[in-house]
Amino acid sequence: DIIVGDFNGGTTTDALQKYPVYTSLDERGRQAFRTYYTQIHTTLKENDYLPAYTEAEVGATSIYGGVPDWMYHRKATMTIHDPPVVMTEIMREQLSDHAGGMVTFHEIKKKKK
């Protein structure tokens, strides 16, 4: 199983300090936003999914900073073949506010009994 998409959130809240919506909130609102921002990652990991990369490996995938774009795979069914590739030229050329990404997955073949 592979799950990919713009999750509108990261595994850490570091990038939020530059995000105007977050900085305009009071402390209660910021706490709720932090939960929203990271919850999908917690839920996927609790259900045996692994991220295809880390924020440190790919850097920002959004012109606003942070990594909202993610790929997850089920732990027991896939491995990553090559390092992830992030196409930041898409952002530099202002074609999108997100960078494209590519990961090569390899299916783990189950041994026949």
C-alpha positions in Angstrom: 0.0 0.0 0.0 1.2 3.5 -0.9 -0.4 6.7 0.3 0.7 10.0 -1.2 -0.5 13.6 -1.2 -0.5 17.1 0.1 -1.1 16.5 3.8 -1.0 20.2 4.7 1.2 19.2 7.6 4.6 17.9 8.7 6.2 15.6 11.2 7.5 18.5 13.2 6.0 22.0 13.8 9.2 23.9 13.1 7.9 25.5 9.9 4.8 26.9 11.6 6.7 29.9 13.0 6.7 31.3 9.4 3.1 30.4 8.7 0.8 33.5 9.0 -2.4 31.6 9.9 -0.6 29.9 12.8 1.2 33.0 14.1 -2.1 34.9 14.2 -3.7 32.4 16.5 -3.9 32.6 20.3 -2.2 29.7 22.3 -5.3 27.5 22.4 -5.7 27.9 18.6 -2.0 27.2 18.1 -2.3 24.0 20.1 -5.2 22.8 18.0 -3.4 23.7 14.8 -0.2 21.8 15.9 -2.4 18.7 16.5 -4.0 19.1 13.1 -0.7 19.7 11.5 1.0 16.5 12.8 -1.9 14.1 13.4 -2.0 12.4 10.0 1.7 11.3 10.5 0.9 9.9 13.9 -2.1 8.0 12.6 -0.2 6.5 9.7 2.7 5.4 11.9 0.3 3.8 14.4 -1.1 1.8 11.4 2.3 0.4 10.3 3.1 2.9 7.6 6.5 4.5 7.1 7.4 7.8 5.5 9.3 7.4 2.2 11.6 10.2 3.4 12.3 12.6 6.2 12.1 16.4 6.2 15.9 16.5 6.5 16.3 14.4 3.3 14.1 16.5 1.0 14.1 20.0 2.5 11.1 22.2 1.9 8.6 21.0 -0.7 6.5 24.2 -0.4 7.4 27.8 -1.1 6.1 28.5 2.4 8.7 26.2 4.0 8.2 22.8 5.6 7.2 19.6 4.0 3.4 19.3 3.4 3.9 16.7 0.6 4.3 13.1 1.7 4.5 9.5 0.6 4.0 6.7 3.0 4.2 2.9 2.4 3.1 0.0 4.5 6.1 -1.3 6.5 6.0 -5.0 5.6 5.1 -4.6 1.9 7.6 -2.1 0.4 11.1 -0.8 0.5 12.6 2.3 -1.0 15.1 1.7 -3.8 16.8 5.0 -4.4 17.0 8.3 -2.4 13.9 10.5 -3.0 14.1 13.2 -5.7 12.4 16.5 -5.1 12.0 18.8 -8.2 12.4 22.2 -6.6 12.7 23.9 -10.1 8.9 23.7 -10.2 8.8 26.2 -7.3 11.7 28.3 -8.7 9.8 28.7 -12.0 6.6 29.5 -10.1 4.7 26.7 -11.8 3.4 25.6 -8.4 3.7 26.4 -4.7 4.8 22.8 -4.2 7.7 20.8 -5.5 7.2 17.6 -7.3 8.6 14.4 -5.7 9.6 11.0 -6.9 10.3 7.8 -4.9 11.0 4.4 -6.3 9.3 1.7 -4.3 10.0 -2.0 -4.5 7.5 -4.6 -3.4 8.6 -7.2 -0.9 7.7 -10.5 -2.4 6.1 -12.9 0.1 7.8 -16.3 0.2 5.6 -19.1 -1.1 4.8 -21.7 1.5 
